[in-house]
Amino acid sequence: MKLWMYVGGRGFVEVKEFGVPDVVKSMSWCGENICLGIRREYMILNASNGALSEVFTSGRLAPPLVVHLPSGELLLGK
């Protein structure tokens, strides 16, 4: 997974590249981390060092869904 940042008149610039275990289906910023919905589980990716932490499985029926709420919280489907 590549992390890009918009830089004024230069457009998007690649900032970092992270290794993730599968295709990312859904994602959202969570403070300085990124919450990833990957196949049947949710993970937190530390954007500073690339460390991955498992949150919980998403179940088998629907793809993982990460929604950022106006309150700053995340809503994860299970």
C-alpha positions as CSV (number, residue, x, y, z in Angstrom):
1,M,0.0,0.0,0.0
2,K,1.4,3.4,-0.9
3,L,0.6,6.6,1.1
4,W,0.3,9.7,-1.0
5,M,0.1,13.4,0.1
6,Y,-1.3,16.3,-1.8
7,V,1.4,19.1,-2.0
8,G,-0.1,22.3,-3.4
9,G,0.8,22.9,-7.1
10,R,2.9,19.8,-7.4
11,G,-0.1,17.5,-7.0
12,F,0.2,14.1,-5.2
13,V,3.6,13.0,-4.0
14,E,4.3,9.4,-2.7
15,V,5.3,9.7,1.0
16,K,5.7,6.0,2.1
17,E,5.0,2.5,1.0
18,F,3.8,-0.1,3.5
19,G,3.5,-3.9,3.2
20,V,0.0,-5.2,4.1
21,P,-1.0,-8.9,4.2
22,D,-3.9,-8.6,1.6
23,V,-6.0,-6.3,-0.5
24,V,-7.3,-3.3,1.4
25,K,-11.1,-3.1,1.0
26,S,-11.7,-0.1,3.3
27,M,-9.6,2.4,5.2
28,S,-9.8,5.6,7.3
29,W,-7.4,7.7,9.3
30,C,-7.5,7.1,13.0
31,G,-5.4,9.9,14.6
32,E,-1.9,9.2,13.4
33,N,-2.7,5.6,12.4
34,I,-4.8,4.2,9.6
35,C,-7.6,1.7,10.2
36,L,-7.6,-0.9,7.4
37,G,-10.4,-3.3,6.5
38,I,-8.6,-6.3,4.9
39,R,-10.6,-9.2,3.6
40,R,-12.1,-10.6,6.8
41,E,-10.4,-8.5,9.5
42,Y,-9.6,-5.0,10.7
43,M,-6.1,-3.8,11.4
44,I,-4.4,-0.6,12.6
45,L,-1.4,0.5,10.6
46,N,1.0,2.8,12.4
47,A,1.8,5.4,9.8
48,S,5.2,6.2,11.4
49,N,6.8,2.8,11.5
50,G,4.5,0.5,9.4
51,A,3.6,-1.8,12.4
52,L,0.3,-3.7,12.0
53,S,-2.0,-4.6,14.9
54,E,-5.1,-6.8,14.5
55,V,-8.3,-5.3,15.9
56,F,-10.9,-8.1,15.3
57,T,-12.3,-10.2,12.5
58,S,-15.1,-8.7,10.3
59,G,-17.1,-11.8,9.8
60,R,-17.8,-13.7,6.6
61,L,-20.9,-12.2,5.1
62,A,-20.0,-8.7,4.1
63,P,-16.7,-7.0,3.1
64,P,-15.1,-4.9,5.9
65,L,-16.3,-1.4,6.2
66,V,-14.6,1.5,8.0
67,V,-16.5,4.7,8.4
68,H,-15.1,7.9,10.0
69,L,-17.8,9.6,12.1
70,P,-17.9,13.4,12.7
71,S,-17.1,12.8,16.4
72,G,-13.7,11.4,15.4
73,E,-14.7,7.9,16.2
74,L,-14.6,5.0,13.7
75,L,-17.5,2.7,12.9
76,L,-16.4,-0.8,11.9
77,G,-18.9,-3.4,10.4
78,K,-19.0,-6.9,11.7
